[in-house]
Amino acid sequence: MSLKDFVIVAKLGEGAYSSVYKVQRIVDSQIYALKKVKMNNLSDKEQENALNEVRILASLNSPYIVGYKHSFIESNSLWYIFNHLALLWSS
């Protein structure tokens, strides 16, 4: 999976080291949230923490935590895909 599998629909938010986008997966038109963490702006320890966050999210399965789907590294950034909450709340 990579960025070319998605179309960015809108920017949902931004922080010091990351941005979150509403995206649509091209193959099936599913909507997700895609978080981009700019790894080149982080110290070695912060990069390690970002990767640990992904590992922890991937291991969790709870109705109280946003559903983690997948992650990948591309263009010096760590990208991870989550369920888009607006879709979950409207059901």
NORVEN-V582849 format. One line per field, one symbol per residue. psi: psi as a letter, one per 40 degrees, with the letter a starting at -180 (. if undefined). Layout:
# NORVEN-V582849
psi->???
This chain:
# NORVEN-V582849
psi->iideeihhdihdiiadeiihihihhddeeihihhhhhgdeeiidddddddddddddddeigieehhhhdiiihiffihhihiihddddde.
